[in-house]
């Protein structure tokens, strides 16, 4: 099992952006030194709690404070961008990263603000089709050969060379044929993950899903892979969880509830997801009232919180329940004055919890 991070990011809306970016960059440096293998950076245009309109810009800066860690765009909302622009800037970033890059894609739910600002209705039934057409076009650009695509959503391509050496298409990725592509699933039996299996991409399961639903993600990926006669190695599977480790289990639980894990869940996730059904995947019983999904419920049933032994036991059970997976992604919070404790948690996870699981396949 490898360790990584998922950086939404999460910060209070009244935080000063420049300070939050410095804080997150420091986190990348700390995690890189601890041996975390990757970090996925979210894309959010109009969400004050998740101040990351351009994960590519953050990744470009973070490459300079790390030496080993890979970075994932998690995810690029393809319906918000022209595929030619995405192809060009991701290819350039792949060169800046010298291959330390993953490319996550999504069709994201977005917000009404996005609709008003960009004129894109993410509630359209064909939004997934647009994502698939966009990524197909992006891959054609990355091949670097002349083509013309005229589809449902895009009319674009690389023109034939005209003999003028001043102008030509030249920006193909560092990695061949391109950075590995990933897609995240947040609902039980997520249909989006079927295409992951069919294409041989990286499957990701978000933390907004109880672990009892995670085997359904694996099933969907495997069925998709079987259609294309492909393997679906478990080592590709990323699972994101909320994790906090401290030397003392009781202190860990107290700090999780009273710190940003509990505060952000109460102040942000419940208002954001509660009205749209986004909390349904967290329920042990589908008939339970949504009001019962509280920080205390999350601590008891979903979060991985405790001392190193307790967290190792929880992760061992998770690994067994889902049949194995490749990388555990810890969700990141803004810990404020408790940041040293958060960094200590990452150290304990890396230096004590993970070695205790070294026998897992």
N, C-alpha and C positions, 0 to 999 in steps of 0.2 A: 504494500500500500504506500502510495506517495501522499505528500501533504501539499496543499495549495491554499490560496485565499480567493474569496469572492468579494470584491470591493464594489458596492453599488454605485457610489459610496453612500454612507449615511452620516449626515451632519444636521445639527439643528438649523432651522431656517435663518436664525439671527446670527449665525456664525459668519465670520469674514472669509470670503472665498480664498484669498491668498494664503491665509493661515491654515485652512483645511487642506489645501493642496500640499503645503509643506509637511503637515502632519501625515498625510497619506504617503508622501514620498519617503519620509522617515520610516514608515511602516514597511514599505517595500525593501528598504535597505536592511532593516532588522530581520525580516523574514528571509531575505536572500542569504544573510550570514548564518541563519539557523538551518539552512538546507531546504527550505520550501521550494518546490520545483516550479511552481507557476502561480500567477495571479490573473484573475479575470476582472476586467474593468467595464462597468456598465455604461450605457448611453442613455441620458435623460435630458430632454430639452427644456421642459417647463415644470420641473418638480423641485421646489426649493430644498426639500430634504435630501435630494440626490443630485448634487450640483456638478454634473458631468456632461455638458453638451457634446464634448468631443473626447472620447476615450483615446483616440489616436494621439492627440496632443499630449495627454498625460503619459501614455506609454512611451512616446518619444523622449520625454523628460526622464521617466523612470529608468529607461535603459542606461542612463548615465550614472545612476546611483546603485546599480546592480551589476553582477558579472556572470551569473549563472541562470537565474530565474527566467522562465519564459513568460510571455504576457499574452493574454487572450482578449480580444474585443468581445465583450459579453453583454449584449450582442449589438451588432449593427442593424438598425431597423431599416431594412432595405427599401421599403416603400417611401421613406423620407429622403432618399438620395437617388441621384441618377447613377445607374450601374457603371457608366464610363468613369465617373468621378471616383466612385468607390474603388474600382479596379486600379486606377492610377495611384491613389494615395495609399492603399493597402500594399501595393507592390513596392512603393517607395519606402514605406515603414518597414517592410520585410527586409529591405537592404540595410536600413539603419539598424535593425535588430540583428542582422546577420543570421536570420533564421530563427531567432528566439520569439516566434510569433505564431499565435493561433487566430483564426478568423471565425468568430461566432456570428451567426445570422439569426434574424427573427422577424416576425411580422407584427409583434407587440401590440398590445391593446391601446397604448397611447392615452391621451386625454383630450377633453374638449378644447383645451388651449392649443394643443398641437393642430387640431382640425382648423381652428380659427387662424392660427399663424401660418401654417403650411398649406392649408386647403386640402388636407388628406383625411379622408374618412376611414379610420382604422376599423370601424365596425362593419365595413363592407364584407359580404360573403366571399368575394373573390380576392381578399387581401393575401391569403396564403398562395394563391396562384400567381399573384404579382411577385411575391418573394421568390418563388421557384423560377419564374422567368428571369428575374433580375440576377440571381446567382448563376444561372446558365449563361447569361450574357457576360457577366464578370469573368467566368472561366474562359470564355472565348477571347476576351481581351487579354487575359493572362497567357494564352497560347501565343500571342504576338503575331498572328498571321492575318492577312486581310480576310474580312468576312462582312456580310451584311445581314443584320437581323431585323425583321419586321414582324413584330408579334402583337399581342393584345395590348400591351402596355408601353412597349418601347420600339422605336425605330432608330437604330444606331449601328455602329460597326467600325471596323478599321478599313479605310480606303486603300485601294491598290497604290503602290509606290508610283510616283510621277517622275522619278529621275532627279528630283531636286533634293540634294543631300541636306538642305537646311531644315526640311520638315519631314518627319517620319515618325511612326509610332515606335517607341523604344522601351517603354517601362514595363518589363515583365518581372515577376517576383524573383527574389533571391533563392527561395526554396523551389524545387522542381517536383511536380508541375506547378505547385502553389502552396501557400500556407494551409495546414490542415483545417478543415471546416467543421464547425460544431453547431449543434442546435440544442436548445434547452426545452424541457417539458415541465409544466407546473401542475398539470391535472392528472387524475388517475387515467391510465390507459391512453395517455396523450397521443392522439392521432398524428401530431406533428413529428413524433419520433419514428414513424414508419419510414419516412423518406431517409432518415439517418441510416437505417439498416440497408435500404436499397442502394444508397450512394456510398456506403462505407465511411460515413462521417463519424464524428465524436458525439456520443449521447451524453447529455447533462440533465441531472434531476435537481430541481431547485429545493430550497429549504421550506417551501410553502406546501409541503406534502408529507403526511404521516408516513412513516417507514413501511407500514403495512401495504401501502399502494406502490412502493418502489418496484416490487417484482413485476407489476403490470407494465412498467416502462421497459424492463428487460424483455418481456414477452413481445411487445410491439416491435422493438428493435430486431429481435431474432426473426420474427415473421417477415419483416421487411427485407432482411438480409437473405432469407431463403428464396424470396422471389427473384433475386438477382444472382443466386448461387454464390453468395459471398459469406465469409466468416464474420462473426460478430464477437470479437474477443472482449472479454470482460475487462481487460486491462485498459480499454479505451473509456470505460464508463466513469464519469465524474459525478459524485454525489455531494451536494452542499448541505451543511448542517450548521446550526448555531451551537458553538462550543465555547466553554470557559473552564479552565483548569486552575486550581490553586492547591497549595500544600494541604490545606484543611478543607474537607468537603463541605462542612456547614458554612464556613466563611465563603466558599465559592458560591453556594446557593444564595446566600444573603446578598453578596455583591452582584450576582446576576440579576436578581429581582429588583434590587434597589438601584442598580447601575443602569447603563444604557440599554442592556438587553430588555429589561422589564419596562423601562421608560419609553423606549422607542416603540415597543410592541403596543403599549397602551396609547401612546400619543399619536402614533403614525400608522402602524400597520392595521390596527382595528378600524380607524376611520377610513383609511384608504381602501382596504379590501373587503370590509364587512358588508358594505352596501351592494357590492357587485358579485357576491358569491365566491370571492377569492379565498375565504377562510374554510370553505367546505372540505377541501382536501386535508385539513388538519384534524378533522373530527374522527374520534374513535368509533362513534356511533353516528351514522348519517342523520338520525332523528334527533340528536341532541340540539338544544337551543344554541344559536350562535353566541348569545350573551355569556355562555359558560366558557367560551374560549378566552381565557384571561392569561396574564403572565404566569400566574400560579399553575394553571392548566398546562401551559407550554413547558414549564420547568419539570412538571411531573411526567409528561407524556412525550415530549419531542426534543427539548434541548438536551445537549450532552454536557452536563455540568457536575463537577465534583472534584475529588482529589485524583491523582494520576491513576490509581488502581480502579477507582469507580469509573472513570472515563474510558479506561482500557477495556473494562468489562462491557460497558455499553457499546463500544465500537466493535468488540468481538461479536456481540449479539447481533448488531446491525449487519456485520459482514456475513454472518451465518444465515440470517433471515433472508437476505437478498441473494445469497449464493455467491458472493464475492464481487468486488469492483476494484477499479484501478487507483483512483485519486479521491481523497477527501478534501473538500473545499470548505474552509472555515469562513463563515460570514463575518465581515468586518463592521465594527461600530466606531463611533467617535466616543472614546472613553474619557476625554477631558482630563481632569486631574488624576483620574485612575489609569492613565495611559501606561505608566510603569507596570501596573498589575496586568494589563492586557498583554504587554510584551512578555511578561513573565509567564503568562498563560501559554503563549505561543512557544516559549522555550520549553516548558514542561511537556507540551503536546509533542514537540519534536524530540526532546532528549529522554523523556521517561515513558510517555504513553506509546509512541510509535515503536520503540524497541521491544516493548512488551507484546507487540502484535507481529513480531518478525516471522513467526511460524506460519502466518496466514498466507494462503496461495491466492 
